[in-house]
Amino acid sequence: MNLTRRIACNPFILKSHGLSSAHFRLLTSKSDPLLEPALASSQHSTEARKPLAPPQYRFVYPEFLPDPNRVYRNPIREKLERMDMINRRTQIDIPEFYVGSILAVTSSDPHAAGKTSRFLGICIQRKFCGLRAEFVLRNYVDNQGVEITYQLYDPTIQKIDIIRLEKRLDSELLYLRDAYPEYSTFDLNMEPEILPEGSPVPLNKTMVKLKPRPWEQRWERKNFVGVSNILEIINEKMTKQMEDHKKPWEKYDLVMEYRKTIPEEEQQEIYAEVYSQLHELEIHRRKIKRSRSFIKPKKLG
C-alpha cells in the first residue's frame, strides 16, 4: 500500500499534517506505479494490433482521404462513404491508375446498340474524394477531341481496364486540350500492356508542344513541367506577367501546406480502418490475373 492509499484510508492524518481536501484530491489522484507497466503494455498491445497500411496507399487509393478543407469535414459521413466504397469495390475491380495512364471504361448506356459503351483514353485529371471522386479521359476520335468525365464509384460502370499504367510529370494534363492531336490520340482497340508484378510504375517524361494561341487557359502561369514550348509562343508582355504571378515563397509556407494536406497520423488511421478489406481485394485480383495468364492449349485437328 502506497502513501496515497494510507492517507485516503485514515482521514485523521490529513488534520494532523494540516492538509486540506485539495491536497487530499491531489494525493489520491496519483496513479499506482504498480499498475503503470500493465497499462503501458496493454496500450502498446492494442496499438500493435492495429494493421499498418503500406505508405503507397495514399497514392493508390487517394479518394479514401477526406477533403483537407475543414469546412467540408464530417467524420460520420466519411466513415459511411468508406464503407460504401469498399462494398462497391467488391462488385467491380477498380485498378490502380494515375494521371497519364491509359484506361478503357465500359459503362451502361441505354441508347447504345448493346446497352453498353466503351471509351478508351488518357487520364488527364483526377479530382474530389469519397464517393464524389472523378476522373477525366481524353482521346481524339474522328479528328475531334473527346473527353468523358466518369465518377469512380458510379454504379453504371461495368469494367475499368488498364491499357497502359504510367505517370506523367504533372499532376494534371488539362493542357492537352491546347496541344497537338498526336499527344492525345490512341487506338480504341489498343491492346493492354502488362507490367511485371511488383515493378514500379514507369514515369513518362514526354514533353508536350502546345499549339499557337489562343488557349483555353493561361497555361504559362501554371508552372507545368511537361510543356516544352511555352516561352516560344508567349510574347514579352505575357512573359512579364508570368514572372509577376510566380509565388516562390509558397513552398516555404508550412501553414498553407498543412491546410492543403491530411496529416500523416490521420492518413494512417484511415487506411488502417480499410486495410484488411483492401488487402483481401488485392489478393483476389492477383489470383484472377494469374489464372488469366495460364491458357489451356487446344488440340489441333
Protein Blocks (a to p, Z undefined) as FASTA:
>chain_A
ZZklmmmmmmmlmmmnopafklmmmmmmpccfklmmmmmmmmmmmmmmpccddfklmmmm
mmlpccfblklgcfklmmmmmmmmmmmmmmpccddddehiacddddddfkbmnopacddd
ddfbdedehjlbccdddddeehiacdddddfklckbmbdcdfbgcddfbfbfklmmmmcf
klmcccfkbccddddehiacdddfbdcdddddddfbdfklnopakbcklmmmmcfklmmm
mmmmpcfklmmmmklmmmmpccfklmmmmmmmmmmmmmmmmmmmmmmmmmmmpccdddeZ
Z
